[in-house]
Amino acid sequence: MSSIRRITSLFLVSAAFLGLSFASAVAQPKPGHLDEVLRKMDAASLKFQVAEATFQWDLYEKVVKQTTSQNGTIYFKKDGAKTVMGAKIISPTTRILEYRDGVLRLYDPGTDHLTVVTSKGNQAQMESFLTLGFGGSGKDLAKSWNISDLGEETINGVETVKLDLVPKDPAIRNNCTHMTIWVDAVRGISLKQSFYMPSEDYRTAVYSNIKYNQGVDTKPYQIKTDPKTTVDQH
């Protein structure tokens, strides 16, 4: 299994995203609308420094017809030309994720187990995936995804652009056939994401209480291990 596929699979498993119902109005896209959206995302990417949000995640598994849920907090921060991501799952069990310098780490304090996955030369592609809708530029989005413009939709009073994305990378497509994101293109912030898999399982993510370009306390996201920690590397 390639590094891209490992990281994509691990991230999707860790991010079992929850979809909520919103009162919304959908508008048909106008000609040239997608180009305008991507230009706005390019401009927003230059201004983006950091964002922190609470999340609710849910995974529906078709075979067992069950839904599992998680919630917690997440942040994305520009570090020069790179992006750092940290997430803390609070329930039903505590887990901490970190993406930095092409390495994704998932720590389970309950078992004191650390999983480490490296991108092995595919850092740009993985950053495009992990930072989807959080500071990523329109140009980078177009490089990694085939994009369909589904128009505008208002979510909790915020005007968003609804985009459907099909991965250009076959390794990612093996895990995610396509996804839909609802993006506030002016800030470069994703309010909602839905992932669809070949198994017909699906995941949806909703982000709320978003703090944009404000200071973030990263201490709660730090992975603390000791010499007895079990480490699994890929």
N, CA, C and O of each residue as an XYZ file, in Angstrom:
936
protein
N       0.854     -1.196      0.000
C       0.000      0.000      0.000
C       0.887      1.242      0.000
O       1.828      1.334      0.789
N       0.586      2.216     -0.898
C       1.406      3.411     -0.993
C       1.234      4.285      0.240
O       0.279      4.129      1.002
N       2.188      5.220      0.425
C       2.102      6.130      1.576
C       0.859      6.996      1.500
O       0.196      7.235      2.510
N       0.538      7.475      0.275
C      -0.664      8.286      0.109
C      -1.886      7.500      0.561
O      -2.744      8.027      1.268
N      -1.961      6.237      0.150
C      -3.133      5.434      0.494
C      -3.190      5.169      1.983
O      -4.265      5.211      2.582
N      -2.016      4.890      2.603
C      -1.993      4.651      4.043
C      -2.482      5.872      4.807
O      -3.328      5.767      5.695
N      -1.934      7.044      4.446
C      -2.273      8.262      5.180
C      -3.730      8.625      4.944
O      -4.441      9.004      5.874
N      -4.177      8.507      3.687
C      -5.567      8.829      3.393
C      -6.503      7.924      4.172
O      -7.481      8.390      4.757
N      -6.207      6.633      4.181
C      -7.048      5.675      4.902
C      -7.063      5.969      6.390
O      -8.125      5.961      7.012
N      -5.882      6.232      6.978
C      -5.800      6.509      8.406
C      -6.542      7.787      8.750
O      -7.252      7.849      9.754
N      -6.377      8.812      7.916
C      -7.052     10.073      8.201
C      -8.561      9.918      8.119
O      -9.289     10.463      8.950
N      -9.037      9.178      7.123
C     -10.473      8.990      6.988
C     -11.041      8.183      8.136
O     -12.135      8.473      8.620
N     -10.294      7.155      8.583
C     -10.749      6.366      9.721
C     -10.797      7.220     10.964
O     -11.725      7.106     11.765
N      -9.793      8.088     11.134
C      -9.740      8.943     12.315
C     -10.793     10.031     12.261
O     -11.313     10.452     13.294
N     -11.109     10.489     11.055
C     -12.061     11.584     10.898
C     -13.405     11.056     10.429
O     -13.741     11.173      9.251
N     -14.170     10.481     11.332
C     -15.489      9.935     11.009
C     -16.502     11.061     11.143
O     -17.014     11.322     12.232
N     -16.783     11.721     10.039
C     -17.380     13.030     10.098
C     -18.902     13.019     10.241
O     -19.579     12.200      9.620
N     -19.445     13.936     11.068
C     -20.881     14.009     11.364
C     -21.582     15.050     10.502
O     -21.137     16.195     10.425
N     -22.665     14.662      9.859
C     -23.468     15.594      9.073
C     -24.679     16.046      9.851
O     -25.418     15.214     10.376
N     -24.905     17.350      9.939
C     -26.077     17.893     10.625
C     -27.042     18.474      9.600
O     -26.653     18.731      8.460
N     -28.286     18.682      9.991
C     -29.277     19.248      9.086
C     -29.306     20.754      9.250
O     -29.401     21.270     10.364
N     -29.223     21.454      8.127
C     -29.259     22.910      8.155
C     -30.365     23.389      7.226
O     -30.616     22.787      6.182
N     -31.028     24.486      7.616
C     -31.929     25.146      6.690
C     -31.073     25.851      5.665
O     -30.215     26.656      6.026
N     -31.290     25.565      4.387
C     -30.389     26.110      3.381
C     -31.128     26.399      2.087
O     -32.201     25.860      1.819
N     -30.516     27.271      1.292
C     -31.041     27.587     -0.025
C     -29.931     27.351     -1.033
O     -28.830     27.882     -0.892
N     -30.228     26.545     -2.060
C     -29.218     26.192     -3.044
C     -29.493     26.955     -4.336
O     -30.621     26.976     -4.829
N     -28.450     27.581     -4.879
C     -28.582     28.314     -6.136
C     -27.802     27.595     -7.222
O     -26.737     27.037     -6.959
N     -28.330     27.605     -8.448
C     -27.626     27.001     -9.566
C     -26.397     27.843     -9.905
O     -26.476     29.071     -9.928
N     -25.258     27.189    -10.168
C     -24.042     27.952    -10.484
C     -24.178     28.690    -11.811
O     -24.814     28.200    -12.745
N     -23.580     29.859    -11.882
C     -23.581     30.640    -13.110
C     -22.314     30.339    -13.899
O     -21.325     29.900    -13.313
N     -22.313     30.561    -15.205
C     -21.103     30.352    -16.000
C     -19.940     31.170    -15.441
O     -20.095     32.357    -15.154
N     -18.794     30.547    -15.290
C     -17.629     31.247    -14.767
C     -17.589     31.330    -13.254
O     -16.639     31.868    -12.684
N     -18.626     30.795    -12.594
C     -18.697     30.890    -11.137
C     -17.563     30.129    -10.470
O     -16.987     30.609     -9.494
N     -17.233     28.940    -10.986
C     -16.168     28.136    -10.382
C     -14.828     28.853    -10.454
O     -14.070     28.848     -9.484
N     -14.533     29.464    -11.581
C     -13.270     30.207    -11.707
C     -13.201     31.332    -10.675
O     -12.148     31.588    -10.091
N     -14.324     31.992    -10.459
C     -14.379     33.070     -9.465
C     -14.142     32.522     -8.061
O     -13.426     33.126     -7.262
N     -14.748     31.373     -7.769
C     -14.576     30.744     -6.453
C     -13.120     30.382     -6.217
O     -12.582     30.644     -5.141
N     -12.475     29.782     -7.211
C     -11.075     29.378     -7.060
C     -10.164     30.589     -6.883
O      -9.177     30.526     -6.149
N     -10.494     31.684     -7.550
C      -9.706     32.915     -7.368
C      -9.872     33.450     -5.945
O      -8.911     33.922     -5.337
N     -11.088     33.373     -5.422
C     -11.318     33.813     -4.042
C     -10.535     32.944     -3.062
O      -9.981     33.445     -2.084
N     -10.491     31.639     -3.330
C      -9.738     30.738     -2.466
C      -8.241     31.024     -2.539
O      -7.537     30.909     -1.535
N      -7.752     31.395     -3.723
C      -6.340     31.780     -3.860
C      -6.040     32.996     -2.979
O      -5.033     33.032     -2.272
N      -6.933     33.992     -3.035
C      -6.744     35.199     -2.229
C      -6.852     34.888     -0.746
O      -6.078     35.413      0.055
N      -7.805     34.037     -0.371
C      -7.987     33.670      1.038
C      -6.784     32.904      1.564
O      -6.415     33.042      2.731
N      -6.168     32.091      0.699
C      -5.004     31.309      1.109
C      -3.845     32.202      1.523
O      -3.091     31.858      2.432
N      -3.698     33.342      0.866
C      -2.612     34.281      1.195
C      -2.841     34.935      2.557
O      -1.880     35.299      3.235
N      -4.090     35.086      2.962
C      -4.424     35.725      4.234
C      -4.496     34.730      5.391
O      -4.352     35.104      6.555
N      -4.719     33.462      5.056
C      -4.934     32.459      6.087
C      -3.664     32.212      6.897
O      -2.589     31.989      6.341
N      -3.810     32.258      8.221
C      -2.704     31.954      9.132
C      -3.028     30.760     10.026
O      -2.224     29.839     10.164
N      -4.219     30.789     10.630
C      -4.592     29.720     11.550
C      -6.109     29.701     11.707
O      -6.769     30.735     11.611
N      -6.643     28.523     11.947
C      -8.070     28.385     12.257
C      -8.233     27.241     13.243
O      -7.543     26.224     13.160
N      -9.153     27.424     14.175
C      -9.463     26.388     15.153
C     -10.979     26.226     15.196
O     -11.711     27.209     15.074
N     -11.451     25.004     15.367
C     -12.889     24.768     15.374
C     -13.224     23.544     16.208
O     -12.377     22.682     16.446
N     -14.468     23.485     16.646
C     -14.970     22.239     17.219
C     -15.555     21.434     16.073
O     -16.005     21.998     15.076
N     -15.548     20.124     16.212
C     -16.109     19.286     15.162
C     -16.990     18.207     15.756
O     -16.870     17.847     16.928
N     -17.869     17.707     14.922
C     -18.628     16.505     15.216
C     -18.466     15.588     14.011
O     -18.701     15.996     12.874
N     -18.062     14.338     14.270
C     -17.751     13.386     13.207
C     -18.661     12.179     13.311
O     -19.015     11.748     14.409
N     -19.036     11.638     12.167
C     -19.880     10.451     12.165
C     -19.536      9.572     10.969
O     -19.309     10.075      9.869
N     -19.497      8.287     11.180
C     -19.256      7.311     10.124
C     -20.443      6.358     10.046
O     -20.802      5.721     11.037
N     -21.051      6.263      8.860
C     -22.110      5.285      8.639
C     -21.535      4.107      7.860
O     -20.995      4.292      6.769
N     -21.647      2.895      8.411
C     -21.167      1.683      7.765
C     -22.359      0.898      7.244
O     -23.206      0.445      8.015
N     -22.416      0.741      5.928
C     -23.585      0.148      5.289
C     -23.780     -1.309      5.674
O     -24.913     -1.745      5.883
N     -22.684     -2.079      5.772
C     -22.794     -3.519      6.031
C     -23.523     -3.796      7.335
O     -24.402     -4.655      7.399
N     -23.147     -3.056      8.375
C     -23.767     -3.283      9.690
C     -24.892     -2.303      9.973
O     -25.592     -2.405     10.980
N     -25.051     -1.330      9.043
C     -26.101     -0.309      9.189
C     -26.017      0.379     10.558
O     -27.013      0.527     11.267
N     -24.807      0.787     10.896
C     -24.576      1.466     12.167
C     -23.806      2.771     11.948
O     -23.031      2.911     11.001
N     -24.045      3.708     12.847
C     -23.346      4.985     12.810
C     -22.547      5.158     14.090
O     -23.077      4.975     15.186
N     -21.287      5.507     13.958
C     -20.449      5.801     15.123
C     -20.067      7.277     15.093
O     -19.833      7.851     14.030
N     -20.010      7.873     16.268
C     -19.797      9.315     16.358
C     -18.619      9.664     17.250
O     -18.301      8.949     18.200
N     -17.982     10.774     16.924
C     -16.900     11.333     17.719
C     -17.028     12.850     17.700
O     -17.654     13.412     16.802
N     -16.431     13.517     18.695
C     -16.374     14.973     18.647
C     -15.100     15.455     19.326
O     -14.464     14.717     20.078
N     -14.745     16.679     19.055
C     -13.526     17.234     19.626
C     -13.199     18.580     19.024
O     -14.096     19.315     18.611
N     -11.925     18.907     18.969
C     -11.473     20.184     18.409
C     -10.331     19.932     17.442
O      -9.655     18.906     17.514
N     -10.123     20.882     16.534
C      -9.098     20.737     15.504
C      -8.537     22.107     15.151
O      -9.234     23.116     15.260
N      -7.282     22.143     14.732
C      -6.727     23.405     14.252
C      -5.844     23.163     13.032
O      -5.287     22.080     12.852
N      -5.729     24.197     12.200
C      -4.843     24.211     11.048
C      -4.023     25.499     11.134
O      -4.567     26.574     11.388
N      -2.722     25.380     10.922
C      -1.851     26.545     11.060
C      -0.788     26.551      9.973
O      -0.149     25.533      9.709
N      -0.606     27.710      9.343
C       0.448     27.858      8.351
C       1.787     27.947      9.067
O       1.944     28.702     10.027
N       2.746     27.169      8.591
C       4.111     27.188      9.112
C       5.034     27.404      7.929
O       5.564     26.454      7.354
N       5.219     28.676      7.573
C       5.937     28.993      6.349
C       5.093     28.572      5.159
O       3.930     28.961      5.045
N       5.685     27.768      4.263
C       4.949     27.275      3.107
C       4.203     25.991      3.417
O       3.482     25.470      2.565
N       4.368     25.474      4.626
C       3.753     24.210      5.000
C       2.554     24.447      5.914
O       2.300     25.569      6.351
N       1.834     23.385      6.190
C       0.674     23.457      7.065
C       0.789     22.423      8.173
O       1.169     21.277      7.933
N       0.455     22.843      9.391
C       0.421     21.944     10.546
C      -1.033     21.727     10.925
O      -1.813     22.678     10.966
N      -1.404     20.487     11.200
C      -2.762     20.172     11.629
C      -2.717     19.395     12.935
O      -1.896     18.492     13.098
N      -3.587     19.741     13.853
C      -3.701     18.997     15.101
C      -5.168     18.808     15.442
O      -5.974     19.717     15.242
N      -5.521     17.637     15.954
C      -6.907     17.376     16.344
C      -6.921     16.576     17.636
O      -6.077     15.706     17.849
N      -7.893     16.878     18.501
C      -8.075     16.123     19.730
C      -9.498     15.603     19.776
O     -10.457     16.364     19.906
N      -9.612     14.291     19.666
C     -10.913     13.643     19.790
C     -11.204     13.483     21.275
O     -10.387     12.928     22.010
N     -12.347     13.957     21.720
C     -12.689     13.942     23.143
C     -13.577     12.762     23.496
O     -13.399     12.145     24.546
N     -14.535     12.439     22.630
C     -15.427     11.314     22.920
C     -15.698     10.532     21.635
O     -15.674     11.114     20.550
N     -15.955      9.229     21.734
C     -16.157      8.478     22.979
C     -14.867      8.147     23.730
O     -14.915      7.853     24.925
N     -13.718      8.187     23.058
C     -12.425      8.005     23.716
C     -11.481      9.086     23.244
O     -11.667      9.652     22.167
N     -10.474      9.375     24.038
C      -9.521     10.421     23.682
C      -8.461      9.897     22.717
O      -7.853      8.853     22.952
N      -8.252     10.633     21.637
C      -7.178     10.359     20.696
C      -6.655     11.693     20.181
O      -7.397     12.674     20.117
N      -5.390     11.727     19.820
C      -4.773     12.958     19.332
C      -4.119     12.685     17.989
O      -3.400     11.699     17.825
N      -4.376     13.570     17.026
C      -3.762     13.475     15.708
C      -2.880     14.691     15.479
O      -3.169     15.784     15.964
N      -1.804     14.486     14.736
C      -0.928     15.594     14.367
C      -0.366     15.340     12.982
O       0.089     14.237     12.678
N      -0.401     16.371     12.141
C       0.259     16.309     10.839
C       1.264     17.436     10.768
O       0.913     18.608     10.908
N       2.524     17.073     10.547
C       3.591     18.058     10.487
C       4.746     17.502      9.650
O       5.163     16.359      9.834
N       5.254     18.324      8.732
C       6.419     17.951      7.915
C       6.245     16.611      7.204
O       7.172     15.803      7.148
N       5.055     16.384      6.663
C       4.832     15.177      5.900
C       4.627     13.928      6.725
O       4.619     12.825      6.178
N       4.459     14.069      8.035
C       4.277     12.925      8.925
C       2.945     13.064      9.670
O       2.667     14.094     10.284
N       2.132     12.014      9.603
C       0.875     11.981     10.340
C       1.036     11.043     11.528
O       1.444      9.891     11.375
N       0.706     11.555     12.725
C       0.816     10.749     13.945
C      -0.555     10.657     14.615
O      -1.269     11.653     14.734
N      -0.906      9.452     15.047
C      -2.158      9.210     15.754
C      -1.822      8.531     17.074
O      -1.262      7.435     17.098
N      -2.176      9.202     18.182
C      -1.837      8.694     19.516
C      -3.091      8.337     20.290
O      -4.045      9.112     20.359
N      -3.067      7.136     20.875
C      -4.162      6.650     21.710
C      -3.649      6.590     23.151
O      -2.927      5.656     23.500
N      -4.006      7.567     23.997
C      -3.526      7.570     25.382
C      -3.976      6.349     26.176
O      -3.271      5.907     27.083
N      -5.140      5.801     25.847
C      -5.659      4.658     26.595
C      -4.780      3.428     26.491
O      -4.590      2.707     27.471
N      -4.234      3.185     25.284
C      -3.353      2.035     25.068
C      -1.888      2.442     25.005
O      -1.003      1.597     24.871
N      -1.640      3.755     25.106
C      -0.283      4.300     24.986
C       0.360      3.815     23.684
O       1.506      3.364     23.668
N      -0.398      3.918     22.602
C       0.065      3.457     21.289
C       0.134      4.629     20.322
O      -0.789      5.441     20.256
N       1.214      4.717     19.582
C       1.438      5.786     18.617
C       1.600      5.182     17.227
O       2.459      4.327     17.016
N       0.782      5.623     16.285
C       0.905      5.208     14.892
C       1.514      6.365     14.111
O       1.018      7.489     14.174
N       2.593      6.090     13.371
C       3.303      7.110     12.612
C       3.298      6.722     11.138
O       3.738      5.630     10.779
N       2.799      7.621     10.278
C       2.741      7.360      8.846
C       3.421      8.507      8.120
O       3.090      9.670      8.348
N       4.377      8.186      7.241
C       5.091      9.212      6.480
C       4.558      9.282      5.062
O       4.083      8.286      4.516
N       4.640     10.479      4.464
C       4.119     10.664      3.111
C       5.109     10.215      2.040
O       4.712      9.983      0.898
N       6.389     10.090      2.386
C       7.408      9.563      1.476
C       7.355     10.207      0.094
O       7.130      9.527     -0.907
N       7.563     11.515      0.047
C       7.633     12.222     -1.223
C       6.313     12.730     -1.742
O       6.281     13.407     -2.770
N       5.213     12.425     -1.061
C       3.897     12.864     -1.518
C       3.307     13.928     -0.595
O       2.091     14.007     -0.423
N       4.175     14.739     -0.007
C       3.732     15.701      0.996
C       2.750     16.712      0.419
O       1.757     17.051      1.061
N       3.026     17.198     -0.803
C       2.156     18.220     -1.388
C       0.741     17.686     -1.584
O      -0.235     18.380     -1.299
N       0.635     16.433     -2.077
C      -0.680     15.845     -2.276
C      -1.410     15.651     -0.959
O      -2.610     15.907     -0.860
N      -0.673     15.192      0.062
C      -1.309     14.936      1.345
C      -1.746     16.230      2.020
O      -2.799     16.276      2.655
N      -0.941     17.282      1.886
C      -1.344     18.557      2.481
C      -2.607     19.078      1.795
O      -3.477     19.661      2.442
N      -2.701     18.863      0.484
C      -3.894     19.294     -0.239
C      -5.119     18.574      0.294
O      -6.197     19.161      0.387
N      -4.956     17.296      0.646
C      -6.078     16.510      1.173
C      -6.413     16.905      2.601
O      -7.577     17.136      2.928
N      -5.397     16.984      3.452
C      -5.626     17.220      4.877
C      -6.102     18.635      5.168
O      -6.824     18.861      6.139
N      -5.705     19.586      4.337
C      -6.082     20.981      4.590
C      -7.251     21.415      3.717
O      -7.479     22.610      3.529
N      -7.981     20.460      3.192
C      -9.101     20.744      2.307
C     -10.065     21.725      2.961
O     -10.680     21.421      3.983
N     -10.188     22.894      2.365
C     -11.102     23.877      2.902
C     -10.580     24.642      4.104
O     -11.332     25.392      4.726
N      -9.301     24.470      4.449
C      -8.714     25.223      5.560
C      -7.384     25.821      5.096
O      -6.312     25.301      5.405
N      -7.475     26.911      4.355
C      -6.280     27.630      3.923
C      -5.685     27.156      2.624
O      -4.713     27.739      2.144
N      -6.252     26.098      2.031
C      -5.741     25.624      0.754
C      -6.146     26.564     -0.371
O      -7.226     27.154     -0.326
N      -5.298     26.711     -1.372
C      -5.595     27.612     -2.481
C      -6.459     26.924     -3.526
O      -6.541     25.696     -3.573
N      -7.097     27.723     -4.357
C      -7.889     27.177     -5.447
C      -7.026     26.442     -6.459
O      -7.438     25.422     -7.010
N      -5.830     26.960     -6.702
C      -4.915     26.316     -7.653
C      -4.532     24.926     -7.165
O      -4.526     23.973     -7.944
N      -4.212     24.804     -5.875
C      -3.846     23.494     -5.325
C      -5.034     22.532     -5.373
O      -4.870     21.339     -5.627
N      -6.227     23.066     -5.126
C      -7.422     22.234     -5.170
C      -7.609     21.649     -6.571
O      -7.905     20.465     -6.729
N      -7.430     22.505     -7.588
C      -7.622     22.072     -8.971
C      -6.551     21.080     -9.415
O      -6.795     20.263    -10.303
N      -5.372     21.142     -8.807
C      -4.302     20.204     -9.159
C      -4.630     18.785     -8.701
O      -4.272     17.820     -9.376
N      -5.302     18.652     -7.572
C      -5.522     17.342     -6.966
C      -6.917     16.770     -7.191
O      -7.138     15.574     -7.001
N      -7.872     17.634     -7.602
C      -9.259     17.182     -7.690
C      -9.912     17.657     -8.984
O      -9.619     18.751     -9.467
N     -10.792     16.837     -9.540
C     -11.689     17.273    -10.602
C     -12.900     17.889     -9.917
O     -13.576     17.223     -9.133
N     -13.176     19.154    -10.207
C     -14.139     19.935     -9.427
C     -15.422     20.192    -10.207
O     -15.388     20.583    -11.373
N     -16.558     19.965     -9.540
C     -17.858     20.336    -10.096
C     -18.489     21.397     -9.200
O     -18.529     21.241     -7.980
N     -18.973     22.459     -9.798
C     -19.603     23.554     -9.067
C     -21.080     23.233     -8.872
O     -21.825     23.113     -9.844
N     -21.508     23.092     -7.612
C     -22.907     22.758     -7.308
C     -23.706     23.966     -6.830
O     -24.831     23.823     -6.351
N     -23.121     25.156     -6.961
C     -23.848     26.362     -6.593
C     -23.550     26.832     -5.186
O     -22.615     26.359     -4.540
N     -24.358     27.768     -4.719
C     -24.162     28.359     -3.397
C     -25.204     27.821     -2.421
O     -26.318     27.464     -2.805
N     -24.815     27.773     -1.160
C     -25.734     27.283     -0.129
C     -25.421     28.012      1.175
O     -24.254     28.206      1.517
N     -26.446     28.409      1.891
C     -26.280     29.118      3.156
C     -26.363     28.132      4.312
O     -27.345     27.403      4.449
N     -25.321     28.115      5.145
C     -25.269     27.229      6.297
C     -25.113     28.074      7.555
O     -24.124     28.787      7.724
N     -26.104     27.982      8.431
C     -26.085     28.764      9.680
C     -25.772     30.238      9.439
O     -25.010     30.859     10.180
N     -26.376     30.779      8.390
C     -26.219     32.196      8.101
C     -24.963     32.559      7.329
O     -24.749     33.732      7.025
N     -24.130     31.581      7.005
C     -22.885     31.838      6.264
C     -23.043     31.368      4.829
O     -23.436     30.227      4.587
N     -22.740     32.240      3.876
C     -22.835     31.864      2.468
C     -21.646     30.991      2.091
O     -20.495     31.401      2.244
N     -21.918     29.808      1.607
C     -20.857     28.889      1.204
C     -21.022     28.491     -0.257
O     -22.091     28.646     -0.847
N     -19.945     27.979     -0.819
C     -19.959     27.427     -2.166
C     -19.867     25.911     -2.037
O     -18.985     25.391     -1.353
N     -20.774     25.212     -2.691
C     -20.817     23.750     -2.617
C     -20.067     23.175     -3.821
O     -20.442     23.400     -4.972
N     -19.004     22.432     -3.529
C     -18.168     21.862     -4.585
C     -18.098     20.350     -4.429
O     -17.917     19.838     -3.324
N     -18.241     19.642     -5.542
C     -18.043     18.197     -5.523
C     -16.673     17.892     -6.117
O     -16.322     18.411     -7.176
N     -15.897     17.046     -5.432
C     -14.510     16.792     -5.798
C     -14.279     15.301     -6.053
O     -14.678     14.455     -5.253
N     -13.637     14.995     -7.166
C     -13.235     13.623     -7.483
C     -11.712     13.584     -7.486
O     -11.093     14.349     -8.224
N     -11.080     12.715     -6.682
C      -9.616     12.686     -6.607
C      -8.990     12.311     -7.944
O      -9.462     11.402     -8.627
N      -7.931     13.014     -8.309
C      -7.175     12.661     -9.500
C      -6.211     11.516     -9.217
O      -5.852     10.763    -10.123
N      -5.789     11.382     -7.952
C      -4.863     10.327     -7.556
C      -5.636      9.018     -7.389
O      -6.539      8.947     -6.555
N      -5.301      7.967     -8.173
C      -6.012      6.687     -8.063
C      -5.932      6.079     -6.671
O      -6.883      5.432     -6.230
N      -4.807      6.274     -5.961
C      -4.659      5.712     -4.617
C      -5.674      6.318     -3.660
O      -6.239      5.612     -2.825
N      -5.909      7.617     -3.777
C      -6.915      8.268     -2.933
C      -8.314      7.837     -3.369
O      -9.202      7.657     -2.536
N      -8.503      7.673     -4.679
C      -9.811      7.283     -5.198
C     -10.215      5.886     -4.727
O     -11.404      5.577     -4.656
N      -9.237      5.044     -4.407
C      -9.535      3.719     -3.879
C     -10.198      3.789     -2.502
O     -10.875      2.849     -2.083
N      -9.998      4.904     -1.804
C     -10.570      5.078     -0.466
C     -11.714      6.078     -0.441
O     -12.588      6.005      0.423
N     -11.711      7.005     -1.380
C     -12.721      8.071     -1.406
C     -13.103      8.314     -2.861
O     -12.333      8.922     -3.604
N     -14.280      7.848     -3.282
C     -14.675      7.993     -4.683
C     -14.914      9.452     -5.054
O     -14.576      9.892     -6.153
N     -15.495     10.184     -4.130
C     -15.663     11.628     -4.324
C     -16.054     12.233     -2.990
O     -16.391     11.513     -2.050
N     -16.011     13.543     -2.909
C     -16.425     14.231     -1.700
C     -17.059     15.559     -2.053
O     -16.813     16.120     -3.121
N     -17.875     16.051     -1.142
C     -18.522     17.349     -1.320
C     -18.121     18.244     -0.165
O     -18.152     17.830      0.993
N     -17.744     19.472     -0.485
C     -17.367     20.422      0.557
C     -18.184     21.700      0.415
O     -18.532     22.116     -0.690
N     -18.480     22.310      1.553
C     -19.170     23.591      1.609
C     -18.167     24.601      2.143
O     -17.819     24.561      3.324
N     -17.698     25.504      1.293
C     -16.577     26.381      1.631
C     -17.001     27.836      1.671
O     -17.667     28.332      0.761
N     -16.606     28.510      2.737
C     -16.660     29.972      2.792
C     -15.412     30.449      2.056
O     -14.336     30.559      2.644
N     -15.569     30.730      0.760
C     -14.413     31.025     -0.085
C     -13.696     32.303      0.323
O     -12.498     32.438      0.075
N     -14.396     33.237      0.939
C     -13.779     34.509      1.339
C     -12.729     34.280      2.422
O     -11.672     34.910      2.398
N     -13.007     33.382      3.376
C     -12.055     33.086      4.454
C     -11.214     31.850      4.180
O     -10.219     31.607      4.863
N     -11.608     31.072      3.187
C     -10.904     29.824      2.929
C     -11.174     28.797      4.012
O     -10.277     28.052      4.406
N     -12.431     28.755      4.502
C     -12.817     27.880      5.608
C     -13.922     26.928      5.149
O     -14.885     27.341      4.502
N     -13.768     25.657      5.490
C     -14.787     24.655      5.171
C     -15.723     24.483      6.362
O     -15.269     24.226      7.477
N     -17.025     24.625      6.130
C     -18.001     24.457      7.203
C     -18.562     23.041      7.252
O     -19.048     22.589      8.288
N     -18.488     22.353      6.126
C     -19.052     21.013      6.062
C     -18.342     20.212      4.982
O     -17.960     20.767      3.952
N     -18.162     18.912      5.205
C     -17.543     18.026      4.227
C     -18.252     16.672      4.274
O     -18.605     16.184      5.348
N     -18.455     16.074      3.106
C     -19.020     14.726      3.034
C     -18.112     13.856      2.176
O     -17.754     14.231      1.059
N     -17.739     12.685      2.707
C     -16.854     11.739      2.028
C     -17.652     10.505      1.622
O     -18.450      9.988      2.404
N     -17.434     10.038      0.404
C     -18.131      8.851     -0.091
C     -17.110      7.799     -0.506
O     -16.157      8.106     -1.222
N     -17.307      6.550     -0.055
C     -16.334      5.487     -0.269
C     -16.866      4.391     -1.172
O     -18.081      4.242     -1.305
N     -15.975      3.612     -1.804
C     -16.411      2.536     -2.704
C     -17.336      1.536     -2.011
O     -18.191      0.932     -2.660
N     -17.176      1.359     -0.725
C     -18.003      0.416      0.038
C     -19.419      0.931      0.260
O     -20.273      0.216      0.784
N     -19.667      2.188     -0.144
C     -20.929      2.891      0.092
C     -21.090      3.306      1.545
O     -22.170      3.731      1.955
N     -20.019      3.185      2.330
C     -19.984      3.861      3.624
C     -19.836      5.350      3.337
O     -19.364      5.730      2.266
N     -20.228      6.177      4.267
C     -20.015      7.612      4.068
C     -19.748      8.302      5.392
O     -20.165      7.846      6.456
N     -19.043      9.413      5.290
C     -18.678     10.212      6.452
C     -18.995     11.671      6.139
O     -18.857     12.118      5.000
N     -19.416     12.395      7.152
C     -19.696     13.816      6.971
C     -19.096     14.585      8.130
O     -19.107     14.098      9.260
N     -18.580     15.755      7.881
C     -17.973     16.569      8.937
C     -18.631     17.932      8.981
O     -18.891     18.542      7.945
N     -18.897     18.400     10.178
C     -19.377     19.772     10.352
C     -18.471     20.472     11.347
O     -18.189     19.941     12.422
N     -18.015     21.664     10.988
C     -17.141     22.469     11.846
C     -17.924     23.673     12.359
O     -18.633     24.332     11.599
N     -17.789     23.954     13.655
C     -18.496     25.076     14.262
C     -17.571     25.800     15.236
O     -16.449     25.363     15.495
N     -18.068     26.919     15.769
C     -17.260     27.742     16.687
C     -15.880     28.029     16.094
O     -14.860     27.914     16.774
N     -15.872     28.399     14.829
C     -14.611     28.594     14.104
C     -13.938     29.899     14.526
O     -14.545     30.970     14.489
N     -12.677     29.787     14.927
C     -11.847     30.948     15.242
C     -10.859     31.128     14.099
O     -10.008     30.272     13.854
N     -10.984     32.250     13.405
C     -10.196     32.495     12.197
C      -9.099     33.512     12.465
O      -9.373     34.626     12.910
N      -7.857     33.127     12.194
C      -6.689     33.994     12.375
C      -6.619     34.593     13.779
O      -6.291     35.766     13.962
N      -6.937     33.750     14.765
C      -6.775     34.113     16.174
C      -5.746     33.177     16.792
O      -5.444     32.118     16.241
N      -5.214     33.573     17.933
C      -4.219     32.743     18.595
C      -4.798     31.386     18.988
O      -5.949     31.293     19.414
N      -3.985     30.330     18.839
C      -4.413     28.974     19.194
C      -3.468     28.405     20.246
O      -2.250     28.432     20.075
N      -4.030     27.896     21.321
C      -3.244     27.198     22.336
C      -3.054     25.760     21.861
O      -4.000     24.972     21.862
N      -1.834     25.420     21.457
C      -1.576     24.098     20.891
C      -1.239     23.039     21.944
O      -1.054     21.869     21.606
N      -1.158     23.436     23.201
C      -0.792     22.468     24.253
C      -1.757     21.280     24.327
O      -1.301     20.146     24.477
N      -3.082     21.500     24.227
C      -3.997     20.355     24.298
C      -3.803     19.358     23.155
O      -4.256     18.216     23.238
N      -3.126     19.796     22.084
C      -2.941     18.935     20.921
C      -1.588     18.227     20.913
O      -1.299     17.458     19.997
N      -0.772     18.475     21.908
C       0.554     17.879     21.938
C       0.476     16.395     22.280
O      -0.262     15.983     23.176
N       1.247     15.612     21.554
C       1.316     14.177     21.806
C       2.437     13.911     22.800
O       3.611     14.140     22.511
N       2.051     13.419     23.983
C       3.026     13.157     25.041
C       3.195     11.648     25.204
O       2.252     10.936     25.550
N       4.401     11.182     24.951
C       4.683      9.751     25.065
C       5.829      9.538     26.046
O       6.533     10.479     26.413
N       6.004      8.289     26.463
C       7.129      7.949     27.321
C       7.871      6.771     26.692
O       7.421      6.242     25.675
N       9.001      6.344     27.272
C       9.783      5.254     26.647
C       9.017      3.952     26.478
O       9.425      3.099     25.690
N       7.907      3.780     27.204
C       7.151      2.543     27.125
C       6.095      2.576     26.010
O       5.421      1.577     25.760
N       5.956      3.719     25.348
C       4.952      3.851     24.297
C       5.221      2.891     23.153
O       6.351      2.778     22.677
N       4.172      2.196     22.714
C       4.269      1.306     21.560
C       4.127      2.138     20.281
O       3.162      2.886     20.120
N       5.092      1.998     19.381
C       5.094      2.799     18.160
C       4.960      1.886     16.938
O       5.691      0.907     16.788
N       4.014      2.231     16.079
C       3.788      1.485     14.834
C       4.083      2.434     13.687
O       3.391      3.441     13.535
N       5.104      2.138     12.864
C       5.517      3.030     11.803
C       5.180      2.440     10.431
O       5.271      1.232     10.211
N       4.788      3.335      9.517
C       4.481      2.913      8.140
C       5.205      3.822      7.164
O       5.087      3.645      5.951
